[in-house]
Amino acid sequence: MRLIGLAVILAASLALTPVVGGAQQRAGMPRVGVLRLDSPQSTDRSISEFLQGLRELGYMDGRNIALEIRWAEERLERLPALAADLVRLKVDVIVTHGPAGIRAARDATSTIPIVMGRMGDADGYGFVASLARPGGRITGLSFQTDELSSKWLGLLKEALPSVSRVAVLWEATSPVKQLRAIETYARAINLKLNVLTVHGPDDFDTVFGAAKAGKAEGVVILGSVIHTTHRERLAELAAKHRLPAIYYHRRFAEAGGLLAYGPKESDPSWGWRRAAVFVDKILKGAKPADLPVEQPTVFELVINLKTAKALGLTIPQTLLGRADHVIE
C-alpha cells in the first residue's frame, strides 16, 4: 500500500510539473497593450497586420508574448479608462493610433513606452520633439499631412480640370499646418477654397450642406481620426450631394469615395505591421527616445470609376494611367 501511495504521488507530481511550468512561463511573458479606437467588428486590417508583424519576429500571442487589446468602440471618451486599465495590468509597451489614443496613453502613464501604429503629424501634435529625435516615451509611425494636402488638391484638380471652387473639411483638433499648406497651394493655382470646420460626426450633414450651398465643385477631406472612423458616412454624403471628393486613405475609395491618395496600406515598411518592429526593439531594451519616428515612402492613388460614373464624370486618361488601383 505504501508503494502504491508513493507511485500515485509521483505520478501526480509529474503530471502537474508541465502545468506549473507553463503558468510560470506565461506569467513571465512580455505583455503588450493595444489601444484601439474602433471595434473588433471593424473591417480595418491593422490588428491582423500587427499580429503578422509580430509573427515575422518570432512572437506568438500566448506562447512568448501576451497581448491585451482594448477597443473604444468608436467612443473616444472611453479611451482614458481603457488606457488606465492597460497601465493597471503593467504592460511593457502600449501600441495605439490617432491623437486621441496616443494622448490617452501618454496621460495614463509616465513610464510605459508608447508606439504609434499610425499617426498623422506626430510632431505637429507635440507627441515627439522631432521625428529624428523623439526625445520622450513615444515613437513609431507618422505621416505628414501638410506635405500631402497640396497633393490632394492637385489630384482633385487633375480629375476635374475645370474646377474653380473647392470645399475643404478640416477637423478642429487636427494640426492647423495641413490647412495652411492647402490654402497656400490653392492661392498658387488660383483655386477658391471654402474651409468647413468639423467638430464631430454630428457636423457632417451641416458641412456638406454648406459645401453645396457655397457652390463647391469638389471636396478635399483632410486627415483626421474622426474622418477615418466615419469614412462610409462621408462617402455617402459626398454621393448624396453629388460632390467629387478626394481622401487620404484607400479605405475611403473602397467605401465609395471618388479618389484616395496616401501611404500604401500593404507596404510592410509602414503602419501596424512595422509597429511590431518598434515593439520588438523596446522589449529588447531600446528607449523610444532613441528610435526615430518613421514615415511612409510608398504611396498609392486609388480611383473609384463606379463613383465617377455615378457622378457623370470622365476621369482623364493621364490620371487613370497613374492609378495604382482602379475600382470598377
N, C-alpha and C positions, 0 to 999 in steps of 0.2 A: 504493500500500500504506500509505504514511504517512497519507493522508487517511482511508482505511478504518479504520486503527487509532485515529485521533482520534475518528472517529464512534462507534466501539464504546465507547471510554472515556466519551464524552459521554453516550451512551445509558445506560450502566451507572450513571453518577453521577446522572442524572435519575431512574432507577428506584429508586435507593437513598434519595434525598432524603426521600420521604414516610415510609419505614420508620424512618429515623433520627429524624425529627421526631416521629413517633408514639411512639417509645420514650422520647424526652426528655419528651414531654408526659405520658406515663403515670408516669414517674419523679417528675415534679413535682406529681402529684396529691395532694390531701389524703388521708390514709389513716385510716380509721375502723375500730377494732377492736370486734367484737361478741362478748361472752362469754355463752354460753347454758348453762343448767343441764340442758336436755333434749337431745333428739337431732334430727337432720334429719328423721326419720320422724314426729316428733310432730305431732299434729293442732292444736297451738297455732298461732294465726294471727298471732302477734306479729311474726315476721320479715317476712311479706308486708305487714303494716300499716306497718312501719318503712320498707320499700322504697317503699311508696306515698307515705308522708310525704316521703321524700327526692325522689321524682319531682315531687311538687307544688311543691317548692322549686327544681326545675331540676337535681337531681343524678341522674346515671345511673352505675351501677357499671361501671367500665372505660372510661368516657368522660371524666368530670370528677371522679370520686371512686373510690377503691379501698377495697373492703370486705374485711376479714379476719375471718371468722366462725369461732369455735371452740366446739365442742359438748362438754359434760361427760358426755353420755350418761347423765344421772341419777346420776352418781358424783361426789358433792361433793368427794371427796378429790383429784379431778383439777383442780379449779379453780385452785389456786395455780400449777401448772405451765403451764396454759393462759394465765393472766394474764401470767405471766413471758414467755411466747412472744410475746404481743402487745406487751409492752414492748420486747422484743428487736427487733421489727420497727419500732420507733419510730413507732407510730401517733400521730395527733394528738389523738385522744379515744377513750375506751373507753365503750361502752354495755353495760350489763348489768342484772340484776334479782335481787331477793331478797337477804337479808342475807349469805348465803354468797358470792354472786357479787360483791357490792359490797365486801365485806371482802377478798376475794382480790385484786380490782383495786386497792383502796386500799393494801394491804400490798405490792404488787408495784412500785409507783412512788411517788415523792414529787413528781412534776412533771406527769404527764399528767392532764388533766381527765377526770372520770367523770360520765356521765349515767345516772341511774336510769330505766330504761324502765318499770318498775312496781315499787313497793315499798310495804310497809305500815310505818307508824310510823318514818319515816327519822330523826326527831328522838329517838324513844324508843331507837333503837339507837345514838345518838350519832354518826351519819354526818354530820349537819349541826348547827350551833349552834342554829339555829331555822329554821322554814320560810321566814320572811320574809327572813332574813339567814343564808344557809348558812355563810358565813364560811370556806370552805375550797375544796377542789378538786372537791367533789361537789355536784350539783344534779340536778333532773329531776322525776319524778312520784312522789307518795306519798299514800296514803290512810290515814286514822286509824282503825284497827280498834277502839280503845277507844270512839270515838263510835258505831261501828256495832254493837258487841257487844250492847248493850241492845236495839237494833232487831231483831237476830236472835232474841233470846229472846222479845221481844214478838210477833213474827210467828209463831213456833212456838206460842205461847200462843193466838193467834187461830185458828190452824189446828186446834189441839187444846184447845178451851175447858176441858175437864175435867182437863187435865194438872196434876199437883202435884209431880212429881219428874222432874228433867231431868239428864242426864249432859252434861258439857262436856269435849270433847277439846282439851287445851292442849298445844302442842308446847314442850318445855322451853327452847329457845333463843329463843322469841318474847318480846316485851316483856311484862312482867307486868301492865302497866296495862290491857290488854284484858281480862285475867282479873279484875282488881279491879273494873273497871267493870261486868262482867256479874254479879259477886257482889253488888255494891251494888244493882243493879236487881232482882235476884232477891229480895232481902230486902224491897224496896219493894212487890213484887207478891205476896209470900208464897209463893214457889216454893222448893222444896228443890233444891239443886244437889249433884251428885256430880262433883267435878273429877277428871279422869283425865289423868295426865301422859304424854305421848308423847315418847320419846327418839329414835325412829326407826321406820321401817316395820315392823320386826320386832315392835313392840309393839301393832300394830293388833288382832290377834286377841285378845290378852290384855285390852286396854282395852274392847273391845266385849263380851267375855265378862263383864268386871266390871260394865259398864253394865247388862247384862241381869240379872246376879246381884243387883245393887243395886236392882232393880225400877224402873229408869228407864222413863219412858213416852215419852221423846223425847230427841234428842241435838242439841247445838249444836257444830258444828265451827269452832273459832276459826282465824283466819288464820295460815297457815304455808306456806312453800315446799314443805316435805315433804308436807303435806296436798294441796297443789295438784298436785304431781308424781304422787301416788298416788290421785287422785280416783276413778278407776274402782274401785280396791280398796276404798276407803272406802264407796262407794255399794253395792258388793256385800255388804260386811259388815253395813251397815245393813239391807239387804233380808233377808239370812240370819237376822239376829236380830229381824226384824220391828220395827225401831225407826225411827219417823219422824224425819228429820233435816233440819236447815237448814244451808246452807253460804254462803260469801261470794262465790261467783262462779257465773255461769250454766253454766259448763262442768261443774260438779258435777251440776246438774239434767239436763243433756244426757247425762251418764253414768249417770243413773238415780236421782239424789238427789231427795227429795221437794220441797224448797224451796231457792231461792237468792236472795240479795239482795246486791247490790254494785254497784260502778261499771259503767256501761253500756259493754260492750266496743266497740260500734260508734261510740261518741261520738268524733268527730275531735279533740276538745279534751282527750282523756285517753289515756294509755297509749303504746304504742310509736310510733304514728303521730305523736303530739305530741312524742315524744322527738326526732324528726328536727328539730323547730324548735330545740331546745336545741343539737343538734349544729351546725346552721347558724349559730347565733349565736356559738358558741365558735370555729368555723372562721373567722369574720369578726372575731375579736378579743375577744369578750366574755369576762369572767372568771366562772367558776362561782360564786365568792363573791358576785357581784353579781346573780345570776339567782335570784330567789325560787323555791323549790320549789312546784310547782303541785299542787292537789288536785282530785279529780273533783267535778263539780257535777250530773251526771246519773246517777241510779241506776235499776236495774231489778229488778223482782220476777219471778221465773220459778217457775212451779208445774208439776210433773210429775204430771198426772192419771193416767197409766198406773201410776205408782208408788203413788199414793193408792188406786187401785182394787185393786192387788195387796195393799196393807196393810189393805184393808177400811175405808178412811177416806172420809168425805164432807167435802170442803173447804167451809167456809161461803161462801155466795154473795157476802157482803160482801167477803171476801178475794179471791175469784176476780175480782170486778169491778175490783179494783185491780191485778191482774196485768198486767205488760207483755207477757208471753209465756206461753202455756199449751201444754204438751206433751201431746198426746192419743194 
